[in-house]
Amino acid sequence: MQTNFTEEQLRDPDTARSNQILRSCVHCGFCTATCPTYQVLGDELDSPRGRIYLIKDMLEKGRPADEKTVKHIDRCLSCLACMTTCPSDVHYMHLVDHAREHIERTYRRPLFERMLRWTIAQTLPYPGRFRLALRAAQLARPMRRLMPDRRLRAMLEMAPPRLPRPAPGDRPQVFPAEGGRRMRVALLAGCAQQVLDTEINAATVRLLTRLGCEVVVAEGAGCCGALTHHMGKTGQSHAFAAANIRAWTRAGVDAVVINTSGCGTTVKDYGHIFRNETLAADAAAISGKTLDVSELLMKLELPEGTPRGLRVAYHAACSLQHGQQIKTHPKTLLKRAGFDVVEPADAHLCCGSAGTYNLLQPEISAELKTRKIRTLEAKAPQVIATGNIGCMMQIGSGTGVPVVHTVQLLDWATGGPKPQALP
């Protein structure tokens, strides 16, 4: 794609990066075949190729974002299926992130949208606040049908019937390895996940310590910054990321292990995000040692288990299969542990969760959820496994099949307790 940025514009590192990405696009349209929103809406501007044209025009002209551009960029899931499909290696993730930051700086949204997005940004990344918000939503949930806006109803519907108590294991501490120590790893305790399902981190710690890892929940580490990063709120997201980089650098670990794949995609990009800042070297080092829990378990050589006769449908989270290009490890591990693993049709398509997408774009999200659940249930599974809390909540809200994190099944297969969601 030909671009016409001025020399002055290209002095900005983000614009220079976007220029590189735009020039790598050859308009082939392969991305439209795997874009979930294009499949649902059928609008070229709701495909990666269409959004690339909109972003190019906005950035090249140096103009404020307009309503049309914002509408179609907002509809993007950032599922990154287009990056997996693209034969030209167009790094759409960095491009759309730059566009969202530009939108946040130059576009004044309607008052209700500003209030909604501010509320999400000031709630979800903070476990204490998020827990209080969910308690309030539980009380208001019976009145959700009276809410005038679909997004408000979606926020109330997000509240689970019960919330687990805060887990002591999510506080800063060190869990010693069982037997000889093979590695010292930092675990991202997360923000929303530690409120919605405390058992995921507990299962991860049990499994890793059983396999010889000393697990550190580092003092000062918190939200990875992904939620606000994808909302274009760069200052807030960078503050979260910088705190993590400093905390994990002080902890002196061999690896940073992530059991929420949406977080993992962002943490692995810290090196790029901070490439021109004073934290550049430390950020690159942290990104270089960050592993999804499935990657670490492959390195640790999970022991083989006996057949359990349990049919597991594996849902590949977009942030894992597209964002991190990890496609086989979870299935390999589940099979090694003794589970019968099946995969749904169109496994590359998003379930519609996508961070805050199910709150901000509930109609499109609901359609994608329905499609995903239909393909999963077609495999007649006894349990659905995935590696991302957002996917777990999204799919679990529309099916009677138990939904658990992959690591919970692996913990169970190697001596841990049976996941509470299983009958």
C-alpha positions in Angstrom: 0.0 0.0 0.0 1.4 3.4 -1.0 1.5 6.0 1.9 2.2 9.7 1.9 3.2 10.7 5.4 5.3 13.8 5.8 8.8 13.7 7.2 7.5 15.6 10.2 4.8 12.9 10.8 7.3 10.1 10.5 9.4 11.6 13.4 6.7 10.2 15.7 7.7 6.6 16.4 4.1 5.3 16.4 3.3 6.9 13.1 6.6 5.5 11.6 5.6 2.1 12.8 2.1 2.5 11.4 3.6 3.6 8.1 5.6 0.4 7.9 2.6 -1.7 8.6 0.4 0.1 6.0 3.1 -0.3 3.4 3.2 -4.1 3.9 -0.5 -4.5 3.1 -1.2 -5.6 -0.5 -5.0 -5.3 -0.4 -5.4 -9.1 -1.1 -8.5 -9.5 1.1 -7.5 -12.8 2.6 -8.2 -11.3 6.0 -11.9 -10.9 5.2 -12.3 -14.6 5.1 -11.4 -15.0 8.8 -12.7 -11.8 10.3 -15.6 -12.5 12.6 -17.2 -9.0 12.4 -17.1 -9.1 8.6 -18.8 -12.5 8.7 -21.6 -11.2 11.0 -22.0 -7.7 9.4 -21.0 -8.2 5.8 -19.6 -4.6 5.6 -16.2 -4.1 4.0 -15.5 -1.4 6.5 -16.0 -4.0 9.3 -13.1 -6.1 7.8 -9.4 -5.6 8.5 -8.9 -4.4 5.0 -11.6 -1.8 5.3 -10.4 -0.6 8.7 -6.9 -0.3 7.4 -8.1 2.1 4.7 -9.9 4.2 7.4 -6.9 4.2 9.7 -4.6 5.2 6.8 -6.8 8.1 5.8 -7.1 9.3 9.4 -3.4 9.1 10.3 -2.1 10.3 7.0 -4.2 13.4 7.0 -3.4 14.0 10.6 -7.1 14.7 11.3 -9.2 14.0 14.3 -11.1 10.8 14.2 -14.7 11.1 12.9 -17.8 9.2 13.8 -17.6 6.8 10.9 -14.1 5.8 11.6 -14.7 5.4 15.3 -17.8 3.2 14.7 -15.9 0.7 12.6 -12.7 0.7 14.7 -14.8 0.2 17.8 -16.4 -2.9 16.2 -13.0 -4.6 15.8 -12.5 -7.4 18.3 -8.7 -7.3 18.1 -9.0 -11.1 17.8 -6.1 -10.9 15.4 -7.3 -13.7 13.2 -6.4 -11.5 10.3 -2.7 -11.6 11.4 -2.8 -15.4 11.3 -4.3 -15.4 7.8 -2.3 -12.5 6.3 0.3 -13.7 3.7 2.2 -10.4 3.9 2.7 -10.3 7.7 0.7 -7.1 8.2 1.0 -6.4 12.0 -2.6 -5.2 12.4 -2.3 -5.3 16.2 0.1 -2.4 16.4 -1.8 -0.5 13.8 -5.2 -0.7 15.4 -3.7 0.0 18.8 -2.2 3.3 17.4 -5.6 4.1 15.8 -7.4 3.6 19.2 -4.9 5.9 21.0 -5.5 8.5 18.2 -9.2 8.2 18.6 -9.0 8.6 22.4 -7.0 11.8 22.0 -8.9 13.4 19.2 -12.5 12.2 19.3 -15.1 13.4 21.8 -17.6 10.6 22.4 -21.2 11.2 23.5 -21.5 11.8 27.2 -23.0 8.4 28.0 -20.2 6.5 26.2 -17.5 8.6 27.9 -19.1 7.7 31.3 -19.4 4.0 30.4 -15.8 3.7 29.2 -14.5 5.6 32.2 -16.4 3.4 34.5 -15.0 0.2 32.9 -11.4 1.6 33.0 -11.7 2.6 36.6 -13.3 -0.7 37.7 -12.2 -3.9 35.9 -8.4 -3.5 36.4 -8.8 -3.0 40.1 -9.8 -6.3 41.9 -11.3 -4.5 45.0 -13.4 -2.1 42.9 -14.4 -4.8 40.5 -15.6 -7.0 43.3 -17.7 -4.2 44.7 -19.1 -3.4 41.3 -20.1 -7.0 40.8 -21.8 -7.1 44.2 -23.9 -4.0 43.2 -24.6 -5.6 39.8 -25.9 -8.8 41.5 -28.4 -6.7 43.4 -29.5 -4.8 40.3 -29.6 -7.8 38.0 -33.3 -8.6 38.5 -34.0 -5.1 36.9 -31.7 -5.5 34.0 -34.6 -5.7 31.4 -35.7 -2.2 32.5 -32.3 -0.8 31.5 -32.7 1.6 28.5 -29.3 0.7 27.0 -28.2 -2.7 25.9 -24.7 -2.1 27.2 -26.0 -1.5 30.7 -27.9 -4.7 30.5 -24.8 -6.5 29.4 -22.9 -5.2 32.4 -25.5 -6.5 34.8 -25.7 -9.8 33.0 -22.0 -10.2 33.4 -22.3 -10.5 37.2 -22.2 -14.2 38.2 -24.8 -15.5 40.7 -22.0 -16.1 43.2 -18.6 -14.6 43.7 -15.7 -16.6 45.4 -14.1 -15.0 48.4 -10.7 -13.3 47.8 -8.0 -16.0 47.7 -5.0 -15.6 50.1 -2.9 -17.1 47.3 -3.3 -14.0 45.1 -1.4 -11.8 47.6 2.3 -11.2 47.2 4.2 -14.2 48.4 6.5 -17.1 47.4 5.3 -20.7 46.9 8.2 -23.1 47.3 8.8 -25.8 44.8 8.1 -29.4 45.7 11.3 -31.4 45.7 14.3 -29.8 44.0 13.7 -26.3 42.5 14.0 -26.3 38.7 12.9 -22.7 38.0 11.8 -19.6 39.8 8.8 -18.0 38.0 6.6 -15.0 38.5 2.8 -15.6 38.2 0.6 -12.7 37.1 -2.3 -12.9 39.6 -4.3 -10.7 37.3 -7.2 -8.4 38.0 -10.7 -9.6 36.8 -9.6 -13.3 36.9 -8.8 -13.3 40.6 -12.3 -11.9 41.3 -14.3 -14.1 39.0 -12.5 -17.4 39.5 -9.9 -17.8 42.2 -9.4 -21.5 41.5 -7.5 -20.8 38.3 -4.5 -19.2 40.0 -4.7 -21.8 42.8 -4.6 -24.7 40.3 -1.7 -23.0 38.5 0.4 -22.7 41.6 -0.3 -26.3 42.7 0.6 -27.6 39.3 3.8 -25.6 38.8 5.1 -26.2 42.3 4.4 -29.9 41.9 6.6 -29.8 38.7 9.5 -28.1 40.5 8.8 -24.4 40.1 9.2 -21.8 42.8 6.2 -19.5 42.2 6.4 -15.8 43.0 3.4 -13.4 43.2 5.5 -10.3 43.1 4.9 -7.2 45.3 3.7 -4.3 43.1 2.5 -6.3 40.2 -1.1 -5.9 39.1 -3.2 -5.5 36.0 -1.2 -6.1 32.8 -2.8 -3.0 31.2 -4.5 -4.8 28.3 -8.0 -3.6 29.0 -7.1 0.1 29.0 -4.5 -0.4 26.3 -7.2 -1.6 23.9 -9.4 1.3 24.9 -6.7 3.8 23.8 -6.1 4.9 27.3 -2.3 4.8 27.0 -1.3 6.7 30.1 -3.2 4.3 32.4 -2.2 1.1 30.6 1.5 2.1 30.5 1.4 2.8 34.3 0.1 -0.7 34.9 2.7 -2.2 32.6 5.6 -0.2 34.1 4.7 -1.3 37.6 4.8 -5.0 36.4 8.1 -4.6 34.7 9.7 -3.1 37.8 8.1 -5.7 40.1 9.2 -8.7 38.0 12.6 -7.3 37.4 13.1 -6.9 41.2 11.8 -10.5 41.8 14.7 -12.0 39.8 12.8 -14.7 38.0 13.6 -17.1 35.2 10.2 -16.7 33.6 6.9 -14.8 33.9 4.1 -17.2 33.5 0.6 -16.0 32.4 -2.6 -18.1 32.7 -4.9 -15.5 31.0 -4.0 -15.4 27.4 -5.3 -11.9 26.8 -2.8 -10.7 29.4 0.0 -12.8 27.8 -0.4 -11.2 24.4 0.0 -7.7 26.0 2.9 -8.6 28.3 4.8 -10.2 25.4 4.4 -6.8 23.7 5.9 -4.8 26.5 9.2 -4.6 24.7 7.5 -2.9 21.7 5.4 -0.6 23.9 8.4 0.7 25.8 10.9 0.6 23.0 11.5 4.4 23.1 11.3 4.8 26.9 13.8 4.5 29.8 12.3 1.1 30.7 13.1 -0.2 27.2 15.8 -2.8 28.3 13.9 -4.1 31.3 10.6 -4.2 29.2 12.3 -6.2 26.5 13.8 -8.6 29.0 10.4 -9.2 30.6 8.7 -9.8 27.3 11.5 -12.2 26.3 10.9 -14.4 29.4 7.1 -14.3 29.4 5.4 -17.6 28.7 1.8 -18.8 28.5 1.3 -21.5 31.1 1.0 -24.0 28.3 4.4 -23.1 27.0 6.0 -23.5 30.4 4.3 -26.9 30.9 5.7 -28.1 27.6 9.1 -27.2 28.8 8.6 -28.9 32.2 7.4 -32.1 30.4 4.0 -32.7 32.1 3.8 -36.4 33.0 1.5 -38.7 31.1 -1.7 -39.6 32.7 -4.1 -42.6 32.5 -7.2 -42.3 30.2 -10.0 -40.6 32.1 -12.8 -41.2 29.6 -13.7 -37.5 29.7 -14.6 -35.8 26.4 -13.1 -32.3 26.4 -13.9 -29.7 23.8 -11.0 -27.3 23.5 -11.8 -23.7 22.7 -8.8 -21.8 21.4 -8.8 -18.3 22.8 -8.0 -15.7 20.1 -5.3 -14.1 22.2 -3.5 -17.5 22.4 -3.9 -18.9 18.9 -3.6 -15.6 17.0 -2.0 -13.1 19.4 0.7 -15.6 20.6 0.5 -18.2 17.8 0.2 -21.0 20.4 -2.1 -23.5 18.7 -1.1 -27.0 19.7 0.3 -26.9 23.2 -3.0 -26.9 25.2 -4.4 -29.8 23.2 -1.1 -31.7 23.4 -1.1 -31.3 27.2 -4.7 -32.3 27.7 -4.2 -35.5 25.6 -1.0 -36.3 27.5 -2.9 -35.9 30.7 -5.4 -38.6 29.6 -8.4 -36.5 28.2 -10.2 -37.2 25.0 -9.8 -33.8 23.2 -12.1 -32.6 20.4 -12.1 -29.2 18.6 -15.1 -27.4 17.2 -15.6 -26.3 13.6 -14.4 -22.8 12.8 -12.1 -22.9 15.8 -10.3 -19.8 14.5 -13.3 -17.6 15.1 -13.8 -15.5 18.2 -16.4 -16.2 20.9 -17.2 -12.5 21.2 -15.7 -11.8 24.6 -12.6 -9.9 23.6 -11.8 -8.0 26.8 -14.5 -5.4 27.2 -16.1 -6.1 23.8 -19.0 -8.0 25.2 -19.8 -4.9 27.3 -19.3 -2.3 24.6 -20.6 -4.2 21.6 -23.2 -6.6 23.1 -25.2 -7.3 20.0 -22.3 -8.5 17.8 -20.8 -10.2 20.8 -24.0 -12.2 21.5 -24.2 -13.4 17.8 -20.6 -14.6 18.0 -21.3 -16.3 21.3 -24.3 -18.1 19.9 -22.2 -19.3 16.9 -19.3 -20.5 19.1 -21.5 -22.4 21.5 -23.3 -24.1 18.7 -20.1 -25.5 17.3 -18.8 -26.5 20.7 -22.0 -28.3 21.7 -22.1 -30.1 18.3 -19.1 -32.1 19.6 -21.2 -33.4 22.6 -18.5 -32.6 25.1 -18.7 -33.3 28.8 -16.6 -30.3 29.6 -15.2 -27.3 27.7 -11.7 -26.1 28.3 -10.0 -22.8 27.4 -7.1 -20.7 28.5 -8.7 -17.3 29.0 -11.1 -16.1 31.7 -13.0 -13.9 29.3 -13.8 -16.8 27.1 -14.8 -18.9 30.1 -17.3 -16.3 31.2 -18.7 -15.6 27.7 -19.2 -19.3 26.8 -20.3 -20.3 30.2 -23.1 -17.8 30.2 -24.8 -19.6 27.3 -24.3 -23.3 27.8 -25.0 -25.9 30.3 -21.7 -27.7 29.6 -19.2 -27.0 32.4 -16.4 -24.6 31.3 -13.1 -24.7 33.0 -9.5 -23.5 32.5 -7.2 -25.9 30.8 -4.8 -25.7 33.8 -7.6 -26.9 36.2 -7.9 -30.1 34.2 -4.1 -30.6 34.1 -3.8 -30.0 37.9 -6.6 -32.5 38.5 -4.9 -35.1 36.3 -1.6 -34.7 38.2 -2.9 -35.0 41.7 -4.9 -31.8 42.3 -8.6 -31.6 43.3 -11.4 -32.1 40.8 -12.5 -28.7 39.3 -15.5 -27.4 41.2 -17.5 -26.8 37.9 -17.5 -30.5 37.1 -20.3 -32.7 38.4 
